[in-house]
């Protein structure tokens, strides 16, 4: 019998807020769903969840209810645009911002139950380098760093890369340039980051392309829609489909990895 295809776990992060990270996470999910993948997008902005607002979704339960034992993870999943499912987080919850290491591990472990019905799990992390961000990054197989052409974006991305590389041995980071004028500007932005990291770190950075500045993105946010759904032929949407094609060619894990082996092992399955 054919062994199950491993689940692809992608953490979308940025270091800095305001670079369009959540938009990237959601629309990448839609682009992958268009390619036949079963996608769950986790709003990992613990205490400051906003994916439901971004997409105009009606939510009755969220991750806090899962942690409190009031319902299962399956119970909180909401149907989102383009066939994706969204796991909403709590908003305005101080308790969610103060989870212990055991609570983080338990929350991540809960997602192993989705392995049989999910091809891709996209984790939309909070900005910054909090314990929750680092926990989710360590549990992912791929880290996609969203970068925009601002000195603070580059500096914060470098800080995140340095911490993950120095403290946890993470050696591979995917980088996506967002809100740039064209592919050339995106490549130049990537070069700026590599000049900084190459000077001090022995980490592998891989350029994943660019999403152009596009007024359709702003209009979609105002309408509480994903731009892939509202403007499927916009420049940003076409670029997102190109990114999804690359993501499908990223290598899938052949063995458990990361610090939460019980989580990754369940998702990976036997693919020897």
N, C-alpha and C positions, 0 to 999 in steps of 0.2 A: 504494500500500500504506500501511496505517496505520503511523505511526512508533511505536517502543516507548515505553511509559509510563516516565517517569524514576523512578529509585529515590529514595525519600524517606529522607533520612539525618537521624536525630534523636539528638542527644547529650543524655543525661539526666545532670544534674550537680547539685551542691548547695553547693559551698564547704565546708560542714561535714559531717562524718560522722554517722551515727546518725539520719538523718532519714527513712529508709525508701526511699532512692533506688533500690537494687537491686530491691526489691520492686515499685516503680513501673515500672521498666524491663521486668521480666519480665511483669508482669500487663498492662501496656499492649500488649506484644507479643501476648499471648494474646487480648486484646480485639480487636485489629486482625485477627488470624488468624480470629477468629469472623466477621469481615466479609469474609472471602475473600482477605485479603492474605497474601502469602508473606513471612514475617518471619524475619530472623536477628537474634539478640541477641548482641552482642559484649561479653564481659566484659573491659573495658579497665582493670581493676584490676591493672595490671602488677606482678607480684611478690606480690600479695595477692589473687589471684582467689578468689572465693567463690560464684559462681553455681551451680557444680556441687554444692556443699554445701547451698546454700539450697534446691535442687530435688531433692536426693537422686539426682543423676545419676552414672553410672559413666563415668569419663573415662580414656582411655588415652594421648591426645596432647593437647597444648595449644599456645598461641601460641609458646612458647619453641621447640618442635620445628619450627614453621614458620620462625622466624628462623634456626634452626641448619641449615636446609635438609634436615631429615630427612623432612619430608612437606609436602604442600600444604595450603592452607587448607581445601579441600574435605574433606581427610582427617580433620580434627579436629572437624568439625561433628557435634554430638550432637543427636539428636531429643529435644526437650523437651516439656513439657505443652502441650496445646491446639494442636498442630501447628506450634509454633515450632521453630526450630533454634538451638542455642547454640554459640558459639565460645568455649570455655573458656580462661582464662588460667592461667599458672603460679602456684603458691602457695609462698611461702617462697624465692623465687629473687631473690637480690641483683642478679644480672646484669640481670634484667628491669626493675629500678628505675633502672638506669643506662644506658638506651639513648641512643645519640647521635641527633642530629637526622636523620641519614641513615637510621638504623635505624627511627625513628618513621615517617619517610616511606615506607620500604619496607614496613613492616607495614600501614600504611593503604592503600598502593597494592595490596597483595595482595587487598584486598576488591573491587577493580574487577572481578576475575574472576567475582564472584558476581552481577554486574549482570543477566545473562540469566535468572537463576532466583530473583531476589529483588525484592519490591516495596518493602519497608521494612527498613532497617538501623537498629537501635536500639543506640546505644553507651552502655553503663553505665560511666561514667568513675569514676576514684578520687575520693575527697574531696580538697579542697584545690586549690592552683593550681600543681601541679608542671608540668614541661615536658611530660610525657606527657598530662596533662589538657588543657593549652592546645593541644597538637598535635591532639588528637581534636576539641576544640571548634571549632578553626579549619577542620577538614575537614568538619564537619557543616553542613547547610543550616539546621537548626533547633536551638536550644539550649533545652531544657526544664529550668528550675531548680526543684528541689524544696525547699520551704520549710516549716519548722515554727515554731510560736509560741514561739521562744526567742530572747533577745537575740543569742546567739552565732550562731544560724542566719541571722538578718537581717544581722548584721555581716559574716559570711563570704560570704554571697550578694552583698552590696554590693561587697566586695573583688574577687570574681571578675568581676562586671559591670564595675567600674572598670578592671580590668586588660585585659579583652577589648576594651572600648570605646576606652580610651586607646592601647593598644599595637597593636591590630589592626583598629580601626575597625568592630568589630561593633556594629551599631545596633539589632538586634532580639533580644529575649529573651522567651521564654514562661515564665510563672511558675505553678507548681502548689502550692497549699496542701495540706499533708498532715497527718494526725492532728489534725484540727480537729473541733469538736463539730457544726458545721453550715455551710451555705454562707455564712451571714452572717459567721461568725467567719473563714472563709476569705477573704472579701472584705476584712474589716478587716485581716487579716494582710498582704494584698497592698498595702493602703493604707499600712501602716507602712513597707514597703519603698520604695514610690514617694515617700514623703515624704523619705526619705534620699537616694535617687538623684536625685530632681528638684531637690534643692538644689545638687547638685554636678555632675551629669552630664546630657548631652543624649542619652540613650539611650531607645529605645522599649521599654517593658515592657508585655506583654499578658497579661492574666489568663486562665488556662486552666481555672479551676475548682478544686474542692476534693475531697479524698478524706477521708471522715470517720473518726474514731477508731472502730475496730471490733474487738471481741474475736476475730472470725473471722480477722483478719490474724495475731494472735499465735498462735492455735491452728494455723493453716496453717504458720507458720514452725516450730513445734515438730514438726509432722509432716513437715517438709521437702517441703511442697507449695506450689504457687502458690495464693493464696486464690481466684483466679478458677476454678481447677479444683476445689478442695476445697469451697468454699462459693459456688457460682455465683449464689445469690440474696442473698448478704450485702449490706449497705449499701455496703461498699467496692467490691464487684464491680459493683454497679449504677452507682456513680459512675465506675468505670473504663470502663465501656461508654459512658457519656456523654462522657468524655474522648476515647475512640477516635473517636467520631462527629465531634468537633471537629477532631481531628488529620486526618481524611480531608478536611476542608474547608480545611486550611492550603494556601496556594498552593504549587504545585510549581515548581521552577526551570525557566526557559526558556533559560538560558545557563549555561556553566560559571562557577563562582565560588569564592572562597576561595583560600588560598595554595597548595593542592595541586591545581592545575588538571588535571593528568593523571589524578588520582583522580576528581574531580567530573565532568570531561568524559566519562569512560567511563561513569559511572553515569547522568548526565543523558541522554546520547544526543542525537539530533537531534529536537528537539521544537518547531522553529520553526513 
